[in-house]
Amino acid sequence: MSQKGLIYSFVAKGTVVLAEHTSYSGNFSTIAVQCLQKLPSNSSKFTYSCDGHTFNFLIDNGFVFLVVADESVGRSVPFIFLERVQDDFKRRYGPSIKNEGPHPLADDDDDDLFEDRFSIAYNLDREFGPRLKEHMQYCMNHPEEISKLSKLKAQITEVKGIMMDNIEKVCSAFDGEIVVEKLDV
């Protein structure tokens, strides 16, 4: 693994970056925002490669989690990192995300006074930027654990695929008389 590893990360809502972190200098944030503008709408995971770096995106309910990594890190470590950040973000801000109505104290005369905290650029930088740093350091300082987790996730995905194939076979044997919903593991 390269010395740099995970280089830059951010959390955005749509195209508005809410929090970011990097310990390196460079134009990573500029390129990342340009990539953010061009993300396909039909994908929940996406990677761009540029100059020996990968720009890895995880998209969930309008929120975008990004990490720029040295290409030598591969793809599994960046996505394990992104899933950790996504889980942390949901734990911290889940209630705020679900309560998207107007602020209870706002009235028609209040323009931006009670604006949504997820619509102001870098609004969460102070409180969530340090969390991005902690997750980046953890993933780079515990490569064995991250590698094991990556292998475990791959095995789970493989088993999930086999189970879905078997369920489809059973359903087709019953001529569609059984309705099975997609399982999220």
Backbone as a printed PyTorch tensor [residue, N CA C, xyz], in Angstrom:
tensor([[[  0.8480,  -1.1830,   0.0000],
         [  0.0000,   0.0000,   0.0000],
         [  0.8870,   1.2370,   0.0000]],

        [[  0.4590,   2.2700,  -0.6610],
         [  1.2850,   3.4750,  -0.7640],
         [  1.2940,   4.2200,   0.5590]],

        [[  2.2270,   5.1420,   0.6780],
         [  2.3300,   5.9200,   1.8930],
         [  1.1370,   6.8550,   2.0370]],

        [[  0.6310,   7.3680,   0.9240],
         [ -0.4850,   8.3100,   1.0040],
         [ -1.7950,   7.6200,   1.3220]],

        [[ -2.1290,   6.5510,   0.6520],
         [ -3.3660,   5.8240,   0.9300],
         [ -4.6070,   6.6350,   0.6400]],

        [[ -5.3650,   6.9530,   1.6930],
         [ -6.5660,   7.7710,   1.5770],
         [ -6.1460,   9.2320,   1.7120]],

        [[ -6.5260,  10.0520,   0.7420],
         [ -5.9660,  11.3960,   0.6290],
         [ -6.9450,  12.5070,   0.9910]],

        [[ -8.1590,  12.4040,   0.5070],
         [ -9.1340,  13.4910,   0.6570],
         [-10.5150,  12.8620,   0.7480]],

        [[-11.3710,  13.4330,   1.5780],
         [-12.7470,  12.9300,   1.6460],
         [-13.7130,  14.0720,   1.9050]],

        [[-14.9600,  13.8380,   1.4810],
         [-16.0170,  14.8020,   1.7920],
         [-17.3530,  14.0990,   1.8950]],

        [[-18.2980,  14.8240,   2.4960],
         [-19.7070,  14.4430,   2.5140],
         [-20.4420,  15.6010,   1.8770]],

        [[-21.3430,  15.2900,   0.9520],
         [-22.1150,  16.3350,   0.2730],
         [-23.5760,  15.9370,   0.2510]],

        [[-24.4200,  16.9400,   0.1250],
         [-25.8260,  16.6810,  -0.1770],
         [-26.0400,  17.2500,  -1.5660]],

        [[-26.3410,  16.3580,  -2.5020],
         [-26.4000,  16.7800,  -3.8900],
         [-25.0270,  17.2320,  -4.3120]],

        [[-24.9190,  18.4740,  -4.7380],
         [-23.6240,  19.0070,  -5.1540],
         [-23.0480,  19.9920,  -4.1400]],

        [[-23.6300,  20.0620,  -2.9480],
         [-23.1620,  20.9710,  -1.9040],
         [-22.2960,  20.1940,  -0.9120]],

        [[-21.0090,  20.5080,  -0.8620],
         [-20.0930,  19.8470,   0.0680],
         [-20.3720,  20.3720,   1.4740]],

        [[-20.6510,  19.4400,   2.3950],
         [-20.9940,  19.8090,   3.7690],
         [-19.7860,  19.7790,   4.7010]],

        [[-18.9010,  18.8020,   4.4870],
         [-17.7040,  18.6580,   5.3240],
         [-16.6370,  17.9590,   4.5040]],

        [[-15.3770,  18.2970,   4.7760],
         [-14.2770,  17.6780,   4.0460],
         [-13.0650,  17.5500,   4.9480]],

        [[-12.1210,  16.7150,   4.5170],
         [-10.8450,  16.6090,   5.2230],
         [ -9.7580,  16.1290,   4.2670]],

        [[ -8.5730,  16.7030,   4.4200],
         [ -7.3610,  16.2130,   3.7820],
         [ -6.1710,  16.6820,   4.5980]],

        [[ -5.1290,  15.8730,   4.5700],
         [ -3.8690,  16.2570,   5.2080],
         [ -2.8240,  16.6000,   4.1580]],

        [[ -3.2270,  16.6290,   2.9020],
         [ -2.3040,  16.8260,   1.7920],
         [ -2.6750,  18.0740,   1.0090]],

        [[ -1.6920,  18.6160,   0.3030],
         [ -1.9860,  19.7290,  -0.5900],
         [ -2.1760,  19.1750,  -1.9920]],

        [[ -2.9270,  19.8920,  -2.7780],
         [ -3.2000,  19.4570,  -4.1440],
         [ -4.5620,  19.9350,  -4.5780]],

        [[ -4.9140,  19.5980,  -5.7920],
         [ -6.2020,  20.0370,  -6.3360],
         [ -7.2680,  18.9470,  -6.2330]],

        [[ -7.1550,  18.0720,  -5.2350],
         [ -8.0950,  16.9700,  -5.0730],
         [ -9.5360,  17.4610,  -4.9190]],

        [[ -9.7180,  18.5130,  -4.1320],
         [-11.0800,  18.9990,  -3.8940],
         [-11.6950,  19.5570,  -5.1750]],

        [[-10.9150,  20.2450,  -5.9790],
         [-11.4190,  20.8020,  -7.2370],
         [-11.8570,  19.6940,  -8.1870]],

        [[-11.0110,  18.6940,  -8.3500],
         [-11.3480,  17.5720,  -9.2420],
         [-12.5350,  16.7990,  -8.6890]],

        [[-12.5590,  16.5950,  -7.3600],
         [-13.6700,  15.8540,  -6.7420],
         [-15.0060,  16.5460,  -6.9760]],

        [[-15.0310,  17.8640,  -6.8400],
         [-16.2850,  18.6090,  -7.0700],
         [-16.6820,  18.5400,  -8.5440]],

        [[-15.7090,  18.5800,  -9.4510],
         [-16.0200,  18.4190, -10.8820],
         [-16.6140,  17.0410, -11.1460]],

        [[-16.0500,  16.0160, -10.5270],
         [-16.5980,  14.6530, -10.6720],
         [-17.9990,  14.5730, -10.0730]],

        [[-18.1940,  15.2440,  -8.9400],
         [-19.4960,  15.2650,  -8.2720],
         [-20.5820,  15.7930,  -9.2050]],

        [[-20.2330,  16.8100,  -9.9870],
         [-21.1930,  17.4110, -10.9250],
         [-21.6070,  16.4300, -12.0180]],

        [[-20.7570,  15.4340, -12.3020],
         [-20.9830,  14.5200, -13.4250],
         [-21.3770,  13.1120, -12.9920]],

        [[-21.7000,  12.9060, -11.7140],
         [-22.0500,  11.5610, -11.2520],
         [-23.2930,  11.0440, -11.9550]],

        [[-23.2770,   9.7670, -12.3490],
         [-24.4880,   9.1970, -12.9470],
         [-25.5780,   9.0500, -11.8860]],

        [[-26.7970,   9.2920, -12.2610],
         [-27.9000,   9.2470, -11.2940],
         [-28.3840,   7.8290, -11.0230]],

        [[-27.9450,   6.8860, -11.8190],
         [-28.4570,   5.5190, -11.6830],
         [-27.5180,   4.6100, -10.9040]],

        [[-26.5420,   5.1560, -10.1970],
         [-25.5570,   4.3260,  -9.5180],
         [-25.4400,   4.7320,  -8.0620]],

        [[-25.2160,   3.7450,  -7.1850],
         [-24.9980,   4.0750,  -5.7780],
         [-23.5130,   4.0650,  -5.4340]],

        [[-22.7010,   3.4300,  -6.2870],
         [-21.2490,   3.4210,  -6.1080],
         [-20.6250,   3.7520,  -7.4510]],

        [[-19.5860,   4.5940,  -7.3980],
         [-18.9600,   4.9820,  -8.6540],
         [-17.5070,   5.3600,  -8.3860]],

        [[-16.6290,   5.0640,  -9.3430],
         [-15.2150,   5.4090,  -9.2190],
         [-14.7190,   6.0410, -10.5110]],

        [[-14.0290,   7.1730, -10.3790],
         [-13.2880,   7.7880, -11.4780],
         [-11.8070,   7.5780, -11.1860]],

        [[-11.0040,   7.3830, -12.2220],
         [ -9.5500,   7.2990, -12.0630],
         [ -8.9100,   8.4840, -12.7630]],

        [[ -7.8850,   9.0690, -12.1060],
         [ -7.2120,  10.2340, -12.6760],
         [ -5.8160,  10.3600, -12.0670]],

        [[ -4.7970,  10.3600, -12.9070],
         [ -3.4100,  10.6000, -12.4850],
         [ -2.9650,   9.7650, -11.2940]],

        [[ -3.2530,   8.4720, -11.3270],
         [ -2.8020,   7.5880, -10.2580],
         [ -3.6460,   7.6270,  -9.0030]],

        [[ -4.8250,   8.2540,  -9.0860],
         [ -5.7320,   8.3480,  -7.9390],
         [ -7.1140,   7.8520,  -8.3520]],

        [[ -7.8490,   7.3430,  -7.3710],
         [ -9.2480,   6.9910,  -7.6190],
         [-10.1290,   7.9350,  -6.8080]],

        [[-11.2200,   8.3530,  -7.4230],
         [-12.2210,   9.1960,  -6.7780],
         [-13.4370,   8.2910,  -6.5970]],

        [[-13.6390,   7.8220,  -5.3630],
         [-14.6420,   6.8020,  -5.0530],
         [-15.8510,   7.4490,  -4.4030]],

        [[-17.0250,   7.2200,  -4.9830],
         [-18.2640,   7.8340,  -4.5080],
         [-19.2420,   6.7720,  -4.0320]],

        [[-19.9100,   7.0600,  -2.9280],
         [-21.0110,   6.2520,  -2.4150],
         [-22.1870,   7.2020,  -2.2640]],

        [[-23.3030,   6.8900,  -2.9170],
         [-24.4530,   7.7880,  -2.9380],
         [-25.6120,   7.1290,  -2.2000]],

        [[-26.2460,   7.8890,  -1.3020],
         [-27.3420,   7.3470,  -0.5010],
         [-28.3300,   8.4640,  -0.1750]],

        [[-29.5510,   8.3480,  -0.6780],
         [-30.6250,   9.3040,  -0.3650],
         [-30.2310,  10.7530,  -0.5910]],

        [[-29.5470,  11.0320,  -1.6750],
         [-29.1600,  12.3940,  -1.9940],
         [-27.8650,  12.8420,  -1.3510]],

        [[-27.3200,  12.0460,  -0.4410],
         [-26.0380,  12.3550,   0.1760],
         [-24.9470,  11.6140,  -0.5740]],

        [[-23.8190,  12.2880,  -0.7480],
         [-22.6960,  11.7260,  -1.4910],
         [-21.4840,  11.6830,  -0.5710]],

        [[-20.8900,  10.5110,  -0.4670],
         [-19.6940,  10.3090,   0.3390],
         [-18.5580,  10.0200,  -0.6340]],

        [[-17.4480,  10.7370,  -0.4930],
         [-16.3230,  10.5900,  -1.4160],
         [-15.0370,  10.3650,  -0.6500]],

        [[-14.1700,   9.5490,  -1.2400],
         [-12.7910,   9.4770,  -0.7800],
         [-11.8920,   9.3790,  -2.0030]],

        [[-10.8410,  10.1820,  -1.9970],
         [ -9.8030,  10.1070,  -3.0180],
         [ -8.7040,   9.2400,  -2.4340]],

        [[ -8.2750,   8.2450,  -3.2080],
         [ -7.2500,   7.3210,  -2.7250],
         [ -6.1630,   7.1590,  -3.7670]],

        [[ -4.9860,   6.8190,  -3.2940],
         [ -3.9140,   6.4430,  -4.2030],
         [ -4.3630,   5.1530,  -4.8930]],

        [[ -4.1200,   5.0460,  -6.1910],
         [ -4.5770,   3.8900,  -6.9610],
         [ -4.0800,   2.5640,  -6.3900]],

        [[ -2.9050,   2.5720,  -5.7510],
         [ -2.3310,   1.3370,  -5.2060],
         [ -3.1550,   0.7630,  -4.0510]],

        [[ -4.0250,   1.5600,  -3.4630],
         [ -4.8670,   1.0990,  -2.3560],
         [ -5.9370,   0.1260,  -2.8480]],

        [[ -6.3030,   0.2100,  -4.1310],
         [ -7.3670,  -0.6310,  -4.6610],
         [ -8.7170,   0.0240,  -4.4630]],

        [[ -9.7700,  -0.7890,  -4.6070],
         [-11.1200,  -0.2330,  -4.4510],
         [-11.8030,  -0.6600,  -3.1700]],

        [[-11.4010,  -1.7790,  -2.5890],
         [-12.1180,  -2.2720,  -1.4180],
         [-11.9130,  -1.3880,  -0.1920]],

        [[-10.6860,  -0.9470,   0.0690],
         [-10.4310,  -0.1000,   1.2440],
         [-11.2020,   1.2220,   1.1500]],

        [[-11.1700,   1.9080,  -0.0090],
         [-11.9610,   3.1440,  -0.0790],
         [-13.4630,   2.9270,   0.1780]],

        [[-14.0160,   1.8210,  -0.3210],
         [-15.4520,   1.6250,  -0.1070],
         [-15.7720,   1.1680,   1.3160]],

        [[-14.8550,   0.4560,   1.9610],
         [-15.0370,   0.1450,   3.3810],
         [-15.0350,   1.4640,   4.1630]],

        [[-14.0860,   2.3550,   3.8430],
         [-14.0250,   3.6720,   4.4750],
         [-15.3480,   4.4220,   4.2730]],

        [[-15.8340,   4.4440,   3.0340],
         [-17.0620,   5.1890,   2.7350],
         [-18.2560,   4.6330,   3.5010]],

        [[-18.3250,   3.3210,   3.6390],
         [-19.4310,   2.7200,   4.3920],
         [-19.3420,   3.0780,   5.8740]],

        [[-18.1340,   3.1260,   6.4100],
         [-17.9440,   3.5580,   7.8090],
         [-18.4160,   5.0020,   7.9880]],

        [[-18.0170,   5.8730,   7.0540],
         [-18.4160,   7.2840,   7.1270],
         [-19.9300,   7.4110,   6.9920]],

        [[-20.4980,   6.6830,   6.0490],
         [-21.9480,   6.7190,   5.8380],
         [-22.6880,   6.2970,   7.1150]],

        [[-22.2580,   5.2140,   7.7450],
         [-22.8990,   4.7520,   8.9830],
         [-22.7810,   5.7890,  10.0870]],

        [[-21.5920,   6.3740,  10.2450],
         [-21.3730,   7.4010,  11.2600],
         [-22.2610,   8.6130,  10.9860]],

        [[-22.3130,   9.0370,   9.7390],
         [-23.1190,  10.1930,   9.3530],
         [-24.5980,   9.9450,   9.6590]],

        [[-25.0800,   8.7670,   9.3130],
         [-26.4930,   8.4450,   9.5720],
         [-26.7990,   8.3950,  11.0690]],

        [[-25.8520,   7.8460,  11.8500],
         [-26.0550,   7.8090,  13.3090],
         [-26.1450,   9.2250,  13.8720]],

        [[-25.2690,  10.1010,  13.4100],
         [-25.2160,  11.4630,  13.9450],
         [-26.3610,  12.3450,  13.4540]],

        [[-26.7080,  12.2220,  12.1920],
         [-27.6310,  13.1860,  11.5810],
         [-28.9450,  12.5650,  11.1170]],

        [[-29.1360,  11.2870,  11.3620],
         [-30.3470,  10.6020,  10.9180],
         [-31.6370,  11.3090,  11.2890]],

        [[-31.8090,  11.6950,  12.5680],
         [-33.0480,  12.3920,  12.9370],
         [-33.2380,  13.7060,  12.1760]],

        [[-32.1590,  14.4410,  11.9280],
         [-32.2490,  15.7010,  11.1800],
         [-32.6000,  15.4590,   9.7260]],

        [[-32.0800,  14.3720,   9.1780],
         [-32.3460,  14.0420,   7.7750],
         [-33.8130,  13.6970,   7.5860]],

        [[-34.3710,  12.9560,   8.5370],
         [-35.7640,  12.5240,   8.4210],
         [-36.7420,  13.6660,   8.6470]],

        [[-36.3250,  14.6800,   9.4180],
         [-37.1880,  15.8210,   9.7200],
         [-36.8680,  16.9550,   8.7560]],

        [[-37.3130,  16.8170,   7.5130],
         [-36.9620,  17.7930,   6.4910],
         [-37.9820,  18.9130,   6.3300]],

        [[-38.9350,  19.0080,   7.2210],
         [-39.9120,  20.0840,   7.1390],
         [-39.2890,  21.3990,   7.5690]],

        [[-40.0590,  22.4920,   7.5040],
         [-39.5170,  23.7880,   7.9260],
         [-39.2140,  23.7880,   9.4240]],

        [[-38.2910,  24.6230,   9.8030],
         [-37.9370,  24.7560,  11.2110],
         [-39.1700,  25.2380,  11.9770]],

        [[-39.4260,  24.7020,  13.1880],
         [-40.6470,  25.0740,  13.9160],
         [-40.7360,  26.5650,  14.2540]],

        [[-39.6170,  27.2780,  14.3370],
         [-39.6550,  28.7010,  14.6750],
         [-39.6850,  29.6030,  13.4460]],

        [[-39.5500,  29.0100,  12.2670],
         [-39.5000,  29.8200,  11.0440],
         [-40.8990,  30.2720,  10.6460]],

        [[-40.9750,  31.4860,  10.1110],
         [-42.2310,  31.9390,   9.5230],
         [-41.9530,  32.4260,   8.1030]],

        [[-42.9600,  32.9410,   7.4280],
         [-42.8200,  33.3250,   6.0280],
         [-41.7950,  34.4430,   5.8040]],

        [[-41.5550,  35.2790,   6.8250],
         [-40.6220,  36.3980,   6.6750],
         [-39.1570,  35.9890,   6.8250]],

        [[-38.9100,  34.8060,   7.3920],
         [-37.5330,  34.3290,   7.5920],
         [-37.0290,  33.7140,   6.2990]],

        [[-36.1270,  34.4300,   5.6290],
         [-35.6070,  33.9160,   4.3640],
         [-34.6740,  32.7340,   4.6040]],

        [[-33.4590,  33.0120,   5.0070],
         [-32.4850,  31.9470,   5.1750],
         [-32.0880,  31.7380,   6.6290]],

        [[-32.7820,  32.4030,   7.5450],
         [-32.4130,  32.3290,   8.9480],
         [-32.4420,  30.8950,   9.4720]],

        [[-33.4470,  30.1380,   9.0750],
         [-33.5850,  28.7660,   9.5510],
         [-33.3910,  27.7730,   8.4160]],

        [[-32.4640,  28.0710,   7.5230],
         [-32.2300,  27.2140,   6.3610],
         [-31.7640,  25.8260,   6.7940]],

        [[-32.0720,  24.8430,   5.9840],
         [-31.6770,  23.4570,   6.2100],
         [-30.1650,  23.3610,   6.3720]],

        [[-29.7060,  22.7050,   7.4360],
         [-28.2670,  22.5990,   7.6830],
         [-27.5550,  21.7730,   6.6300]],

        [[-28.3190,  21.0550,   5.8000],
         [-27.7300,  20.2400,   4.7440],
         [-27.7490,  20.9540,   3.3880]],

        [[-28.0140,  22.2350,   3.3880],
         [-28.0120,  22.9670,   2.1230],
         [-26.9660,  24.0850,   2.1030]],

        [[-26.2370,  24.2540,   3.1950],
         [-25.2340,  25.3100,   3.2880],
         [-23.8480,  24.6810,   3.1440]],

        [[-23.0910,  25.1670,   2.1780],
         [-21.7590,  24.6140,   1.9240],
         [-20.8700,  24.6840,   3.1700]],

        [[-20.2110,  23.5950,   3.4580],
         [-19.2520,  23.4550,   4.5640],
         [-19.8610,  23.7110,   5.9370]],

        [[-21.1750,  23.5970,   6.0460],
         [-21.8680,  23.8370,   7.3080],
         [-21.4850,  22.8210,   8.3850]],

        [[-21.1150,  21.6150,   7.9960],
         [-20.7710,  20.5730,   8.9680],
         [-19.2570,  20.3590,   9.0790]],

        [[-18.4920,  21.2370,   8.4880],
         [-17.0370,  21.0530,   8.4300],
         [-16.4080,  20.9590,   9.8220]],

        [[-16.8130,  21.8250,  10.7200],
         [-16.2340,  21.8170,  12.0710],
         [-16.5880,  20.5650,  12.8600]],

        [[-17.8240,  20.1200,  12.7290],
         [-18.2220,  18.9820,  13.5560],
         [-17.9950,  17.6350,  12.8800]],

        [[-18.0640,  17.5510,  11.5490],
         [-17.8940,  16.2470,  10.9110],
         [-16.5500,  16.0990,  10.1950]],

        [[-15.8860,  17.1860,   9.8810],
         [-14.5490,  17.1160,   9.2730],
         [-13.5740,  16.2890,  10.1050]],

        [[-13.5180,  16.5230,  11.4350],
         [-12.6390,  15.7000,  12.2720],
         [-13.0080,  14.2130,  12.2650]],

        [[-14.2790,  13.9110,  12.1030],
         [-14.7020,  12.4930,  12.0230],
         [-14.1760,  11.8660,  10.7340]],

        [[-14.1830,  12.6180,   9.6350],
         [-13.6160,  12.1060,   8.3900],
         [-12.1410,  11.7710,   8.5960]],

        [[-11.4320,  12.6700,   9.2640],
         [-10.0100,  12.4530,   9.5500],
         [ -9.8140,  11.1820,  10.3790]],

        [[-10.6250,  11.0040,  11.4130],
         [-10.5110,   9.8140,  12.2710],
         [-10.7480,   8.5290,  11.4820]],

        [[-11.7670,   8.5300,  10.6370],
         [-12.0470,   7.3330,   9.8270],
         [-10.9110,   7.0430,   8.8460]],

        [[-10.3650,   8.1010,   8.2460],
         [ -9.2490,   7.9150,   7.3110],
         [ -8.0450,   7.3110,   8.0370]],

        [[ -7.7150,   7.8620,   9.1960],
         [ -6.5740,   7.3520,   9.9560],
         [ -6.8010,   5.9120,  10.3960]],

        [[ -8.0140,   5.6140,  10.8450],
         [ -8.3090,   4.2570,  11.2920],
         [ -8.1300,   3.2550,  10.1530]],

        [[ -8.6810,   3.5680,   9.0050],
         [ -8.5950,   2.6440,   7.8680],
         [ -7.1460,   2.4370,   7.4230]],

        [[ -6.3460,   3.4730,   7.4860],
         [ -4.9500,   3.3450,   7.0600],
         [ -4.0770,   2.6990,   8.1380]],

        [[ -4.4410,   2.8590,   9.4120],
         [ -3.6540,   2.2850,  10.5020],
         [ -4.0270,   0.8490,  10.8350]],

        [[ -5.1360,   0.3580,  10.2940],
         [ -5.6000,  -1.0120,  10.5680],
         [ -5.8660,  -1.7610,   9.2590]],

        [[ -4.8550,  -1.8800,   8.4030],
         [ -5.0840,  -2.5060,   7.0940],
         [ -5.5130,  -3.9730,   7.1860]],

        [[ -5.0300,  -4.7010,   8.2200],
         [ -5.4120,  -6.1110,   8.3470],
         [ -6.9090,  -6.2320,   8.6120]],

        [[ -7.4080,  -5.4120,   9.5260],
         [ -8.8370,  -5.4590,   9.8510],
         [ -9.6890,  -5.0460,   8.6540]],

        [[ -9.2690,  -4.0130,   7.9460],
         [-10.0100,  -3.5380,   6.7840],
         [ -9.9960,  -4.6060,   5.6970]],

        [[ -8.8590,  -5.2790,   5.5270],
         [ -8.7490,  -6.3470,   4.5360],
         [ -9.6880,  -7.5050,   4.8790]],

        [[ -9.7180,  -7.8810,   6.1570],
         [-10.6260,  -8.9580,   6.5950],
         [-12.0770,  -8.5570,   6.3700]],

        [[-12.3920,  -7.3220,   6.7030],
         [-13.7580,  -6.8300,   6.5190],
         [-14.1350,  -6.8320,   5.0460]],

        [[-13.2120,  -6.4400,   4.1990],
         [-13.4410,  -6.4320,   2.7570],
         [-13.7110,  -7.8430,   2.2420]],

        [[-12.9140,  -8.8010,   2.6840],
         [-13.1060, -10.2020,   2.2710],
         [-14.4490, -10.7310,   2.7660]],

        [[-14.7990, -10.3890,   3.9910],
         [-16.0770, -10.8210,   4.5570],
         [-17.2460, -10.2470,   3.7570]],

        [[-17.1670,  -8.9670,   3.4070],
         [-18.2280,  -8.3500,   2.6060],
         [-18.3480,  -9.0160,   1.2370]],

        [[-17.2170,  -9.3800,   0.6320],
         [-17.2410, -10.0730,  -0.6590],
         [-17.9080, -11.4300,  -0.5220]],

        [[-17.6150, -12.1440,   0.5590],
         [-18.2460, -13.4420,   0.7910],
         [-19.7480, -13.2920,   1.0070]],

        [[-20.1390, -12.2830,   1.7570],
         [-21.5630, -12.0380,   1.9980],
         [-22.2680, -11.7290,   0.6810]],

        [[-21.6470, -10.9150,  -0.1520],
         [-22.2330, -10.5850,  -1.4570],
         [-22.3830, -11.8420,  -2.3110]],

        [[-21.3720, -12.7000,  -2.2770],
         [-21.4400, -13.9510,  -3.0450],
         [-22.5650, -14.8470,  -2.5420]],

        [[-22.6770, -14.9940,  -1.2290],
         [-23.7400, -15.8200,  -0.6390],
         [-25.1070, -15.2170,  -0.9450]],

        [[-25.2050, -13.9010,  -0.8700],
         [-26.4660, -13.2220,  -1.1830],
         [-26.8850, -13.5170,  -2.6230]],

        [[-25.9310, -13.4640,  -3.5550],
         [-26.2200, -13.7700,  -4.9560],
         [-26.7040, -15.1940,  -5.1370]],

        [[-26.0460, -16.1290,  -4.4680],
         [-26.4490, -17.5390,  -4.5550],
         [-27.8450, -17.7190,  -3.9910]],

        [[-28.1120, -17.0670,  -2.8450],
         [-29.4470, -17.1770,  -2.2330],
         [-30.5210, -16.6130,  -3.1560]],

        [[-30.2490, -15.4570,  -3.7680],
         [-31.2390, -14.8570,  -4.6720],
         [-31.4860, -15.7580,  -5.8810]],

        [[-30.4150, -16.3630,  -6.4260],
         [-30.5720, -17.3060,  -7.5420],
         [-31.4430, -18.4780,  -7.1230]],

        [[-31.1890, -19.0260,  -5.9400],
         [-31.9740, -20.1640,  -5.4540],
         [-33.4280, -19.7800,  -5.2220]],

        [[-33.6550, -18.5880,  -4.6900],
         [-35.0310, -18.1240,  -4.4690],
         [-35.7530, -17.9710,  -5.8060]],

        [[-35.0640, -17.4180,  -6.8020],
         [-35.6670, -17.2760,  -8.1320],
         [-35.9970, -18.6340,  -8.7360]],

        [[-35.1300, -19.6070,  -8.5440],
         [-35.3850, -20.9620,  -9.0540],
         [-36.6080, -21.5750,  -8.3890]],

        [[-36.7050, -21.4100,  -7.0680],
         [-37.8570, -21.9510,  -6.3410],
         [-39.1380, -21.2590,  -6.7950]],

        [[-39.0830, -19.9360,  -6.9570],
         [-40.2610, -19.1910,  -7.3860],
         [-40.7010, -19.6080,  -8.7870]],

        [[-39.7420, -19.7790,  -9.6710],
         [-40.1130, -20.1830, -11.0290],
         [-40.6760, -21.5980, -11.0350]],

        [[-40.2630, -22.4400, -10.0910],
         [-40.8140, -23.7920,  -9.9970],
         [-42.2830, -23.7510,  -9.5860]],

        [[-42.6700, -22.6850,  -8.8750],
         [-44.0560, -22.5320,  -8.4550],
         [-44.8270, -21.5950,  -9.3770]],

        [[-44.2980, -21.3420, -10.5580],
         [-44.9370, -20.4920, -11.5640],
         [-45.3230, -19.1180, -11.0200]],

        [[-44.4750, -18.5690, -10.1720],
         [-44.6940, -17.2030,  -9.6960],
         [-45.7780, -17.0720,  -8.6600]],

        [[-46.2010, -18.1810,  -8.0420],
         [-47.2570, -18.1150,  -7.0340],
         [-46.7460, -17.5200,  -5.7220]],

        [[-45.4350, -17.4680,  -5.5370],
         [-44.8560, -16.9320,  -4.3210],
         [-44.2320, -15.5760,  -4.6540]],

        [[-44.4980, -14.5750,  -3.8220],
         [-43.9190, -13.2610,  -4.0290],
         [-42.7790, -13.0880,  -3.0080]],

        [[-41.5890, -12.7820,  -3.5180],
         [-40.4250, -12.5960,  -2.6540],
         [-39.9000, -11.1950,  -2.8810]],

        [[-39.6880, -10.4570,  -1.7680],
         [-39.1220,  -9.1200,  -1.8810],
         [-37.6130,  -9.1970,  -1.8350]],

        [[-36.9720,  -8.2220,  -2.4270],
         [-35.5130,  -8.1480,  -2.4460],
         [-35.0080,  -7.9500,  -1.0210]],

        [[-33.9850,  -8.7210,  -0.6500],
         [-33.3890,  -8.6210,   0.6530],
         [-32.2160,  -7.6820,   0.6170]],

        [[-32.1170,  -6.7670,   1.5760],
         [-30.9670,  -5.9030,   1.6950],
         [-30.1120,  -6.3990,   2.8410]],

        [[-28.9260,  -6.8510,   2.5080],
         [-28.0140,  -7.3530,   3.5380],
         [-26.9000,  -6.3770,   3.7290]]])
